[in-house]
Amino acid sequence: MPQIEILEPQTRWPAEFAEIGARLRGALGPLALAINHIGSTAVPGLDSKDVIDLQISVAVLDVDLLKPGIETAGYRLRDGDWRDHRPAGYDPDPELWAKLMAAAPEGARRTHIHIRVPGRPNQRYPLLFRDYLRATPASAASYALIKRELAARHADDVDAYYAIKDPVCDLIMAAAEPWALASGWSLSPSDA
């Protein structure tokens, strides 16, 4: 596993997402209900690991249905039973947190592809998180400081990094929820 390193914002990140998203859109066609740029590289001005995170929304998590398109686009589905971190107070039904994961092959541009079902809280979470940070630069700046401090202390320990980062993200989401109501926020259409 590579060492965790947080970079200053890179102007190339949106274009890299656009290229990856277009490739996946072409390979998956209507199976991809939406393809969205998520994570820190999707927030202008936010420090981030140099990894493009994106979310593909699909009607059903069916490996046999999705694998050919993912592979045609040059990626591979990762083995395992994947579930997102469940924030405190959210519905504990494990199906609501299920997802598939895909990644680039060794040596290619680091990409994390999260495949989720629309209407589930794990599909909504990264979109609201992203949009809240885009709308509140002070929150984004504080989040960047936390990530830099975590990386300075846990660069070689991904488990420790995420054991702290996930609850911090949940605190941000606690502020994002009332912001969503007050602003009339709604789920984003596809970015690709």
N, C-alpha and C positions, 0 to 999 in steps of 0.2 A: 504494500500500500504506500503511495507517495506521501511525503511529508506534507502536512497542512501548511499552506502559505497563503496569506491574504495579500492581494495586489491592490494597488490604486485602480480606479475605474479605467477600463480600456475602451477606446472608441471603436475598436473592431468587434466587440461583443454583439451588438445588434445585427451587424451584417453576417456574422458567423451563425447566429440563430436563424436568420432569414434563409441562408443557404441550406442549413440542415432541415429546417421546417419545410422548405420547398421540395427537397429530396424525399422526405417522408410523405408529404402530401401526394406527390406523384406516385409513390409506390403503394400507398394505402388507399388512395381514392376515397370513396364514400365510407369506408370503415372508420376513418378518422373524422369524427363529428366536429372536433376542434383540435387545433394544435396551438398551444400557447407557450410563450417564453415566460418562464417562472424563475424564481430564485434571485439571488443578488445581482447576477449579470443582467437581469431584466429591469433593474432600477437605475436610471441614469444617475451618475455621480456616486454610486455606492461601491465601497471596497468589496472585493469578493475573491473567493478561490477562482482560479482560471478554469472553470468548468461550466459549460453551457448546460443548464437544466431546462428541460421542456416537458410539458404535459400534453399527452394525447388523450383526448376524451373519446371513449368507445362505448357502444351499446352494451357490450358484454365482454368480460375478461376471458377470452377463449384463445388459448395458446395456438391451437391448430389453425384457427382462422387468421390470426395476426402474424404468425411467424413468417410466412412467405413474404409479406410486404415489408416487414422489418428487415429481413435479410436482403431483399432486393435493394433497399435503401442503403445497405452497407453496415447494418448494425446487427447485434445478436441479442436475443432474449436471454436474460439471466435466469439460471435455475433457482428454485427456492420458493418458499411460501412468503411472499412479501406483504407486509402490513405497515402502514404509517404509524408513527407515534400518535397516541390518542391523548389530547389535552384533558386535563382534569375537568370534570363536569359535562363532558360530551358523552353522547350515547355510546355505551361500551360494546355494542354488537360488533363482533370482529369482521363481519362482512362489509360493514361501512368503511373499514380501514384497509380493505384488501386492494392490492394493485399488482400489476406486472411491472417489471423493470427491464430496460434494454440499455445497452452501452455500445460504445464504439470498440472496434477490435484494438488489440494491443498496438501501440505506436501511432494510432490515429488521434485526432483532436478529442480531448476528454469531453465526453457528453454523457449526461445522465438523462434517460428517457423514462418518465413516470407515466404509466398507462393506467387511467382511472375511469370510473363510470360516472357520468353526469348525475347530479342530484344527491350524491353522497358527500358527507362533510369533508372527506379527504380530497375531493376534487375541487370544492369551493375554497378550502383553506389557503392553498398557495396563491390563488388569484386575488382573494381579498387581501392577503398579506402583502403581495406585490403592489397592489393599487394603493393601499394605505401608505406604504413607504414612499411611493411616488408622490403622493399628495402631502406628505408631512416630512419635509427635509430634516427637521430636528430629530424626529424619531429615527430616520435613516442614519443620521450621523451618530446617534447614540448606539444604534445597532452595530455600526461599523467599528466603533471603539470596543464594544464587547467582543466582537469576532477577532479583532487584532490581539486583544489581551488573552483570549482563549488560545489562539494560535501560538502566542509567545510562550505560554505555559504548557500547552499540550500538543505541540506540533507532531509528535510521534505517537500520540494516543488518541485515535479517532473516537474510541468509546467515551473517553473522558470529555473530549471536545463536544460531542453531541449530547452527552448526559447533562451538560450545562446549557448548551445552545438551545435545545428543544424547549425547556421550560421558559427561557427568555423569549423565544418566539411566541409561546402561549401568552405571556404577559403583553406582548405587542398586539396579539389578536384580541385580548381583552379590551384594548383601546380601539382597535379597528372595528369591532362589532358596533358600538354606538356611533362611530364615524360613518359606517355604512348606512345605518338607519337615517342619520341626520342629512347625509349627502344624497340619498336616493341611489346609492351604488347598486349596480347589478352585475351579474356575471359577464365577463368579456366575450365578445365573439372570437372566432379563431384569428390568431395572428399570422397564420401561414395558409 
